[in-house]
Amino acid sequence: MARPRANWKGVLKIGELVVGVALYTAASTSERVAFHTLNRKTGHRVHRQFVDSETGKPVEREDQVKGYETPQGEVVMLEPEEIAEAVPESDKTLSIEGFVPLEAIDTVYFDRPYYLAPSDDASAEAFGLLCDGMRGAKVAALAQTVLFRRLRSVLIRPQDKGMIATTLNFDYEVRSEEEAFADIPRLKLDKEMLDLAGHIIGTKSGRFDPSGFDDRYEAALAELVKAKIEGRRIKPRPHRREAKVVSLLEALRESAKVGRESKPARKRA
């Protein structure tokens, strides 16, 4: 099987050890149903156009520049050359700053995953050594590099024969949970409720299998497009009935009862 095209190639560096590596996209939205915006009357595609907010006249691409508005309302205009000079230049080096336990990073900091692999056969041995060493020590590496014109922190973890490199959100990008959780009251629940909740969780315990999760939205859109092509009408989706409000304890008891009934019976010896 041909290897996919790398998003980035460079070296992984720790001390004096330098390993040629390549990053590959781990998650992509390219398989989603994509639409064009059309003119209903003609069926022709339409395109977006930037216009001056004051004059209403179109602005050509060469006349478009980035600007920053200060809290005082003053607009600072930035030329493309100025931005290019200000952003860090990539030296194609993924520099490992240190190692941390695998569970040490809160997943709220995870941004985008990539597959990390040796870029050539000559780098495979050193790459494998580092990968197996990290797996044995049960640690992940924290590294920094310039990716797509931005300095990024990256968490690198062993995965099968290769590694997963996940870009991390910066601290200022992650909002505190205090504001979101502020109105949640601290409750003291009785033992029966806790026991029932534990039982329900036990009956639903299993392994994570992403293939079991269906993208109903994409499937519905694909079926709609297919039906339109074939000249068929899609049957309207039935509306969901409103859930009946019951007490928490009653809901837990009913859920536990359903869990017991759905469990396969054990064979007698």
C-alpha positions as CSV (number, residue, x, y, z in Angstrom):
1,M,0.0,0.0,0.0
2,A,1.4,3.4,-1.0
3,R,2.1,5.7,1.9
4,P,-0.1,8.9,1.9
5,R,1.4,12.3,1.3
6,A,3.0,13.8,4.4
7,N,1.6,17.1,5.8
8,W,5.0,18.0,7.2
9,K,8.5,16.5,7.2
10,G,11.4,17.3,9.5
11,V,13.5,15.9,12.3
12,L,12.6,14.7,15.8
13,K,15.4,15.9,18.1
14,I,16.2,14.9,21.7
15,G,19.7,15.8,22.9
16,E,22.1,14.6,20.3
17,L,19.7,12.1,18.8
18,V,18.1,13.3,15.5
19,V,15.5,11.2,13.7
20,G,13.9,12.0,10.4
21,V,10.1,12.0,10.8
22,A,6.9,12.8,8.9
23,L,3.5,13.9,10.0
24,Y,0.3,12.5,8.4
25,T,-3.3,13.6,8.9
26,A,-5.0,11.3,11.4
27,A,-8.6,12.8,11.2
28,S,-10.1,14.3,8.0
29,T,-13.5,15.7,7.0
30,S,-12.9,15.1,3.3
31,E,-15.4,12.2,3.3
32,R,-18.3,14.4,4.4
33,V,-21.0,15.4,2.0
34,A,-20.1,18.7,0.5
35,F,-22.5,21.2,-1.0
36,H,-22.2,24.2,-3.4
37,T,-24.3,27.3,-3.0
38,L,-26.5,27.8,-6.1
39,N,-28.7,30.5,-7.6
40,R,-32.2,28.9,-7.2
41,K,-33.4,30.6,-10.5
42,T,-30.5,29.5,-12.8
43,G,-28.9,26.6,-11.0
44,H,-25.5,28.3,-11.4
45,R,-23.0,28.4,-8.6
46,V,-22.5,31.7,-6.7
47,H,-19.3,33.0,-5.2
48,R,-18.6,35.2,-2.2
49,Q,-17.3,38.7,-2.8
50,F,-15.7,41.1,-0.3
51,V,-17.2,44.6,-0.4
52,D,-16.2,47.8,1.4
53,S,-18.4,48.3,4.4
54,E,-18.8,52.0,3.7
55,T,-18.8,52.4,0.0
56,G,-20.4,49.0,-0.8
57,K,-18.0,48.5,-3.7
58,P,-16.2,45.2,-4.3
59,V,-12.5,45.0,-3.1
60,E,-10.1,43.0,-5.2
61,R,-7.9,40.4,-3.6
62,E,-4.7,42.5,-4.1
63,D,-6.3,45.3,-2.1
64,Q,-7.3,43.2,0.9
65,V,-5.1,43.3,4.0
66,K,-5.5,42.2,7.5
67,G,-6.3,44.6,10.3
68,Y,-6.6,44.6,14.0
69,E,-9.0,46.8,15.9
70,T,-7.8,48.1,19.3
71,P,-10.2,48.4,22.3
72,Q,-10.2,52.2,21.6
73,G,-11.6,51.6,18.1
74,E,-8.4,52.4,16.2
75,V,-7.6,50.0,13.3
76,V,-4.0,48.8,12.7
77,M,-3.4,47.7,9.2
78,L,-0.9,44.8,8.7
79,E,0.8,44.1,5.3
80,P,1.4,40.5,4.3
81,E,5.2,41.1,4.3
82,E,5.0,42.5,7.9
83,I,3.1,39.4,9.1
84,A,5.6,37.0,7.3
85,E,8.5,38.8,9.0
86,A,6.9,38.6,12.5
87,V,5.9,34.9,12.6
88,P,8.5,32.4,13.6
89,E,10.3,30.7,10.8
90,S,10.2,26.9,10.7
91,D,13.5,25.0,11.1
92,K,11.7,21.7,10.5
93,T,12.8,20.5,14.0
94,L,10.4,18.8,16.4
95,S,12.4,19.5,19.6
96,I,11.5,17.2,22.6
97,E,11.5,19.4,25.8
98,G,10.8,16.5,28.2
99,F,8.8,13.5,29.1
100,V,5.6,13.2,31.2
101,P,3.4,10.3,32.3
102,L,0.8,9.3,29.7
103,E,-2.1,10.4,31.8
104,A,-0.5,13.8,32.9
105,I,-2.1,15.9,30.2
106,D,-5.8,16.9,30.5
107,T,-7.6,16.0,27.3
108,V,-9.2,19.4,27.2
109,Y,-5.8,20.6,25.9
110,F,-5.8,18.2,22.9
111,D,-6.2,20.0,19.6
112,R,-5.5,18.0,16.4
113,P,-4.0,14.5,16.0
114,Y,-1.4,13.4,13.5
115,Y,0.4,10.1,12.8
116,L,4.1,10.4,13.3
117,A,6.3,8.0,11.4
118,P,10.0,7.8,10.3
119,S,10.5,9.7,7.0
120,D,12.9,7.2,5.5
121,D,14.3,3.7,6.1
122,A,17.5,5.2,7.5
123,S,15.6,6.7,10.4
124,A,13.5,3.6,11.2
125,E,15.9,2.1,13.8
126,A,16.3,5.3,15.8
127,F,12.6,6.0,15.6
128,G,11.8,2.4,16.8
129,L,14.2,2.7,19.7
130,L,12.6,6.0,20.9
131,C,9.1,4.6,20.4
132,D,9.8,1.4,22.4
133,G,11.7,3.3,25.1
134,M,8.7,5.6,25.6
135,R,6.3,2.6,25.6
136,G,8.4,0.8,28.2
137,A,8.6,3.8,30.5
138,K,4.8,4.6,29.9
139,V,5.6,8.2,29.1
140,A,4.7,10.8,26.4
141,A,7.1,13.4,25.0
142,L,6.4,17.1,25.0
143,A,7.9,18.9,22.0
144,Q,7.7,22.2,20.2
145,T,7.9,23.1,16.5
146,V,6.6,25.6,14.0
147,L,3.7,24.0,12.2
148,F,1.9,25.9,9.4
149,R,3.5,29.2,10.5
150,R,2.6,28.8,14.2
151,L,4.8,27.7,17.1
152,R,3.0,24.7,18.5
153,S,3.4,22.5,21.5
154,V,2.9,18.8,20.6
155,L,2.3,15.7,22.7
156,I,3.9,12.6,21.2
157,R,2.7,9.1,22.3
158,P,3.6,5.6,21.1
159,Q,0.9,3.9,19.0
160,D,1.5,0.4,17.6
161,K,4.6,0.7,15.3
162,G,4.5,4.5,15.2
163,M,3.4,7.5,17.3
164,I,0.6,9.9,17.6
165,A,1.5,13.6,17.7
166,T,-1.3,15.8,19.0
167,T,-1.0,19.5,18.8
168,L,-2.0,21.1,22.2
169,N,-4.1,24.2,22.9
170,F,-2.3,27.0,24.6
171,D,-3.2,27.7,28.2
172,Y,-4.9,31.0,27.3
173,E,-7.1,29.2,24.8
174,V,-8.5,26.7,27.4
175,R,-11.3,28.3,29.4
176,S,-11.7,27.5,33.1
177,E,-14.4,25.0,34.0
178,E,-15.4,27.1,37.0
179,E,-17.7,29.4,35.0
180,A,-19.4,26.4,33.2
181,F,-19.9,24.5,36.5
182,A,-20.7,27.4,38.7
183,D,-24.4,26.8,39.0
184,I,-24.2,23.0,39.5
185,P,-25.2,22.4,43.1
186,R,-23.3,20.0,45.4
187,L,-25.8,17.2,46.3
188,K,-25.8,14.4,48.8
189,L,-27.4,11.4,47.2
190,D,-28.8,8.5,49.1
191,K,-27.2,5.0,48.9
192,E,-30.0,3.4,46.9
193,M,-29.6,5.9,44.1
194,L,-25.8,5.4,44.1
195,D,-26.2,1.6,44.1
196,L,-28.7,1.8,41.2
197,A,-26.5,4.1,39.2
198,G,-23.5,1.8,39.7
199,H,-25.6,-1.2,38.6
200,I,-26.7,0.6,35.4
201,I,-23.1,1.6,34.6
202,G,-22.1,-2.0,35.1
203,T,-24.7,-3.4,32.7
204,K,-23.6,-0.9,30.0
205,S,-19.8,-1.4,30.5
206,G,-17.9,-2.3,27.3
207,R,-15.0,-1.3,25.0
208,F,-14.7,1.8,22.9
209,D,-15.4,0.9,19.3
210,P,-15.6,3.9,17.0
211,S,-17.0,1.9,14.1
212,G,-20.2,1.5,16.2
213,F,-20.9,5.2,16.1
214,D,-23.0,6.2,13.0
215,D,-22.9,9.7,11.6
216,R,-26.7,9.9,11.1
217,Y,-26.5,13.5,9.7
218,E,-24.1,12.5,6.9
219,A,-26.0,9.3,6.2
220,A,-29.3,11.2,5.9
221,L,-27.7,13.8,3.5
222,A,-26.2,11.1,1.3
223,E,-29.6,9.3,1.1
224,L,-31.4,12.6,0.3
225,V,-28.9,13.3,-2.5
226,K,-29.3,9.8,-3.9
227,A,-33.1,10.0,-3.7
228,K,-33.1,13.3,-5.6
229,I,-30.9,11.8,-8.3
230,E,-33.2,8.8,-8.7
231,G,-36.3,11.0,-8.6
232,R,-37.6,9.5,-5.3
233,R,-39.1,11.3,-2.3
234,I,-37.7,10.7,1.1
235,K,-40.3,9.8,3.8
236,P,-40.4,12.5,6.5
237,R,-38.6,11.4,9.6
238,P,-41.1,10.8,12.5
239,H,-41.0,13.3,15.3
240,R,-39.7,12.1,18.6
241,R,-42.2,11.9,21.4
242,E,-41.6,14.1,24.4
243,A,-40.0,12.2,27.2
244,K,-42.3,11.6,30.2
245,V,-41.0,13.3,33.3
246,V,-40.5,10.9,36.2
247,S,-38.7,11.0,39.5
248,L,-35.0,10.4,39.5
249,L,-35.3,7.3,41.8
250,E,-38.1,5.9,39.6
251,A,-36.0,6.4,36.4
252,L,-33.0,4.7,38.0
253,R,-35.2,1.7,39.1
254,E,-36.7,1.3,35.6
255,S,-33.2,1.6,33.9
256,A,-31.8,-1.0,36.2
257,K,-34.8,-3.3,35.5
258,V,-34.2,-3.0,31.7
259,G,-30.5,-3.6,32.2
260,R,-31.2,-6.9,34.0
261,E,-33.7,-8.1,31.4
262,S,-31.4,-7.3,28.5
263,K,-28.5,-9.3,29.9
264,P,-28.0,-12.7,28.3
265,A,-28.9,-15.7,30.6
266,R,-26.0,-17.8,31.8
267,K,-26.0,-21.4,30.7
268,R,-26.4,-24.0,33.5
269,A,-23.5,-26.3,34.2
